[in-house]
Amino acid sequence: MKCKAIFLKIAIMLLISILYCQTKDKESGTFTDPHDGNVYKWVKIGDQIWMAENLRFETDDGSWCWENKEENCHSRGRLYNWATAMEASPPGWHLPSDDEWKELERTLGLTKEQADQEGFRVDKDGLLAGKIKLKEAWPDKYKENSIIITNETDFSAIKTGLYSNDEFNHDGYTGWWTSDDDDNDTHAWIRHIGFFDNTIGRILNRKEFAFPVRCIKD
């Protein structure tokens, strides 16, 4: 009986070890936002875990569906002003900082110096945003120039548009808020991906404008 008990204990420990390794090494999955029951995909990129779709949490104010149509929130996610975006993340997740975006961009191929630059950046192979764009959602050619889109990270960025000056603008635009603002307290850093190329822009935009949100795991 004693040998059986020892054998059973070893088997249980091995099973726990296997399950732990599988969880630790898992590269993607889903989670449920307890706020509203929305289920989101997530993906591991480098050492970070990102939502693989845009946040859809409906707030009391400060967020909009594209063209005020609920079905667009399901496909595109909601558009949030900065103050609302800072408070909308599911428990265990948060709005990524400027530095956390830089880490993602270095994983995608930028140098540290490039990641720190303001404006539109691209890696030496011209593939940067193509690694996070959903293939069928973006053009693969512009003026005879090919735009290579692989979505190899499964980040699956889509076109979302934005809300500014009481209007829905730029249907082909996609940019996400970061949690870092400027010294004047009027603008915050966003990330914008190019429509006709594979650049990722690091720029400041007005806090009252509304952009999508991608959360990162705590």
C-alpha positions as CSV (number, residue, x, y, z in Angstrom):
1,M,0.0,0.0,0.0
2,K,2.9,2.3,0.8
3,C,4.4,1.8,-2.6
4,K,1.1,2.5,-4.3
5,A,0.7,5.7,-2.3
6,I,4.2,6.8,-3.3
7,F,3.6,5.9,-6.9
8,L,0.3,7.9,-6.9
9,K,1.9,10.9,-5.3
10,I,4.7,10.9,-8.0
11,A,2.0,10.5,-10.8
12,I,0.1,13.5,-9.4
13,M,3.3,15.6,-9.2
14,L,4.2,14.7,-12.8
15,L,0.7,15.6,-14.0
16,I,0.8,19.0,-12.2
17,S,4.3,19.6,-13.7
18,I,3.0,18.8,-17.2
19,L,-0.1,21.1,-16.7
20,Y,2.1,23.9,-15.4
21,C,4.5,23.7,-18.3
22,Q,1.6,23.7,-20.8
23,T,0.1,26.7,-19.2
24,K,3.4,28.5,-18.9
25,D,4.3,27.9,-22.5
26,K,0.8,28.5,-24.0
27,E,1.0,31.1,-26.7
28,S,-2.7,32.0,-27.1
29,G,-6.1,31.5,-25.6
30,T,-9.3,33.3,-24.5
31,F,-10.5,35.1,-21.3
32,T,-13.8,36.5,-20.2
33,D,-14.2,40.1,-19.0
34,P,-16.3,39.9,-15.7
35,H,-17.6,43.4,-16.3
36,D,-19.9,42.3,-19.1
37,G,-19.2,38.7,-20.1
38,N,-17.4,39.6,-23.3
39,V,-14.9,36.9,-24.4
40,Y,-11.6,38.0,-25.9
41,K,-8.7,36.3,-27.6
42,W,-5.2,36.8,-26.3
43,V,-1.8,36.1,-27.7
44,K,1.7,36.0,-26.3
45,I,4.3,38.1,-28.3
46,G,7.8,37.9,-26.9
47,D,7.5,38.2,-23.2
48,Q,4.2,40.1,-23.3
49,I,0.6,38.9,-23.4
50,W,-1.8,41.1,-25.5
51,M,-5.4,41.1,-26.3
52,A,-5.8,39.8,-29.9
53,E,-8.8,42.0,-30.5
54,N,-10.1,45.5,-29.6
55,L,-11.9,46.2,-26.3
56,R,-15.7,46.2,-26.5
57,F,-16.6,47.2,-23.0
58,E,-19.5,49.7,-23.0
59,T,-19.0,52.6,-20.6
60,D,-21.5,55.1,-19.3
61,D,-19.9,57.8,-21.4
62,G,-16.7,58.5,-23.3
63,S,-17.0,55.6,-25.8
64,W,-18.7,55.1,-29.1
65,C,-19.5,52.4,-31.7
66,W,-18.3,53.4,-35.2
67,E,-21.2,55.4,-36.8
68,N,-23.2,54.6,-33.6
69,K,-24.0,51.1,-34.9
70,E,-23.8,48.4,-32.3
71,E,-22.7,45.8,-34.9
72,N,-19.6,47.8,-35.5
73,C,-18.6,47.5,-31.9
74,H,-18.7,43.7,-32.3
75,S,-16.4,43.8,-35.4
76,R,-14.2,46.8,-34.6
77,G,-14.3,47.3,-30.9
78,R,-15.4,50.5,-29.2
79,L,-13.7,53.9,-29.6
80,Y,-12.7,55.5,-26.3
81,N,-11.5,59.0,-25.3
82,W,-8.3,58.8,-23.3
83,A,-9.8,59.3,-19.8
84,T,-12.3,56.5,-20.4
85,A,-9.6,54.3,-21.9
86,M,-7.6,54.6,-18.7
87,E,-10.5,53.1,-16.7
88,A,-12.0,50.5,-19.1
89,S,-9.6,47.6,-19.0
90,P,-10.8,44.2,-17.6
91,P,-9.4,43.1,-14.2
92,G,-5.9,41.7,-14.6
93,W,-5.3,43.8,-17.7
94,H,-4.3,47.4,-18.3
95,L,-3.9,50.1,-21.0
96,P,-0.3,49.6,-22.3
97,S,2.2,52.3,-21.6
98,D,4.4,53.9,-24.2
99,D,7.3,51.8,-23.1
100,E,5.3,48.6,-23.3
101,W,4.5,49.4,-26.9
102,K,8.2,50.1,-27.5
103,E,8.9,46.6,-26.2
104,L,6.4,45.1,-28.6
105,E,8.0,47.1,-31.5
106,R,11.4,45.8,-30.6
107,T,10.1,42.3,-30.6
108,L,8.7,43.0,-34.1
109,G,12.1,44.2,-35.4
110,L,12.8,47.9,-34.4
111,T,16.0,48.8,-32.8
112,K,15.8,50.6,-29.4
113,E,16.8,53.9,-31.2
114,Q,14.0,53.5,-33.7
115,A,11.4,52.6,-31.1
116,D,12.3,55.8,-29.1
117,Q,11.8,58.0,-32.2
118,E,8.6,60.1,-32.7
119,G,6.8,59.7,-36.0
120,F,6.5,56.8,-38.3
121,R,9.0,54.0,-37.9
122,V,9.6,50.8,-39.9
123,D,12.2,47.9,-39.5
124,K,14.9,47.4,-42.1
125,D,12.9,44.8,-44.0
126,G,9.8,46.9,-44.2
127,L,7.7,44.3,-42.4
128,L,6.9,45.9,-39.1
129,A,3.1,46.5,-39.1
130,G,2.6,43.6,-41.5
131,K,3.4,41.3,-38.6
132,I,0.4,42.5,-36.6
133,K,-2.1,43.3,-39.5
134,L,-5.0,40.9,-40.2
135,K,-4.3,39.7,-43.7
136,E,-7.7,40.2,-45.3
137,A,-8.3,43.6,-43.7
138,W,-5.6,45.6,-45.4
139,P,-4.3,46.3,-49.0
140,D,-1.3,44.2,-50.1
141,K,-0.2,46.6,-52.8
142,Y,0.0,50.4,-53.2
143,K,1.2,52.1,-56.4
144,E,2.8,48.9,-57.7
145,N,4.6,48.4,-54.4
146,S,3.8,45.2,-52.5
147,I,2.9,45.4,-48.8
148,I,3.8,42.1,-47.1
149,I,1.2,41.2,-44.5
150,T,1.8,38.0,-42.4
151,N,0.0,38.6,-39.1
152,E,2.6,36.1,-37.8
153,T,2.0,37.4,-34.2
154,D,-1.8,36.8,-34.4
155,F,-2.3,40.3,-33.1
156,S,-4.8,40.7,-36.0
157,A,-5.1,44.5,-36.3
158,I,-8.1,45.7,-38.4
159,K,-9.2,49.1,-39.7
160,T,-11.3,51.0,-37.1
161,G,-11.5,54.7,-37.8
162,L,-11.7,57.3,-35.0
163,Y,-14.1,59.7,-33.4
164,S,-13.1,63.4,-33.3
165,N,-14.8,66.8,-33.3
166,D,-18.2,65.0,-32.9
167,E,-17.7,63.1,-36.1
168,F,-16.6,59.6,-37.2
169,N,-13.5,60.0,-39.4
170,H,-10.9,58.1,-41.4
171,D,-12.5,54.7,-41.9
172,G,-9.1,53.3,-42.9
173,Y,-7.3,54.5,-39.9
174,T,-6.2,52.4,-36.9
175,G,-4.5,53.8,-33.8
176,W,-4.5,52.7,-30.1
177,W,-4.1,54.7,-26.9
178,T,-1.2,54.3,-24.6
179,S,-1.4,55.3,-20.9
180,D,1.2,58.0,-21.2
181,D,0.3,61.7,-21.8
182,D,2.3,64.8,-22.4
183,D,3.4,67.6,-20.0
184,N,0.5,69.9,-21.0
185,D,-2.1,67.2,-20.0
186,T,-3.9,67.7,-23.4
187,H,-2.4,64.9,-25.5
188,A,-1.4,61.3,-25.1
189,W,0.8,58.9,-27.0
190,I,-0.9,56.6,-29.5
191,R,0.3,54.0,-31.9
192,H,-1.0,54.2,-35.5
193,I,-0.3,51.7,-38.2
194,G,0.1,52.7,-41.9
195,F,-2.6,51.9,-44.4
196,F,-0.4,52.0,-47.5
197,D,2.8,50.7,-45.9
198,N,4.0,48.8,-42.8
199,T,5.0,51.7,-40.6
200,I,3.9,52.1,-37.0
201,G,3.6,55.7,-35.9
202,R,4.4,56.9,-32.4
203,I,2.6,60.2,-32.2
204,L,0.7,62.4,-29.7
205,N,-3.1,63.0,-30.2
206,R,-5.7,65.0,-28.4
207,K,-7.2,63.2,-25.3
208,E,-10.8,64.1,-26.3
209,F,-10.5,62.1,-29.6
210,A,-11.6,58.5,-29.4
211,F,-9.4,55.5,-30.5
212,P,-9.6,51.8,-30.0
213,V,-8.0,50.1,-27.0
214,R,-5.8,47.0,-26.9
215,C,-5.0,45.9,-23.4
216,I,-2.0,44.1,-22.1
217,K,-1.9,41.6,-19.2
218,D,-0.7,42.8,-15.8
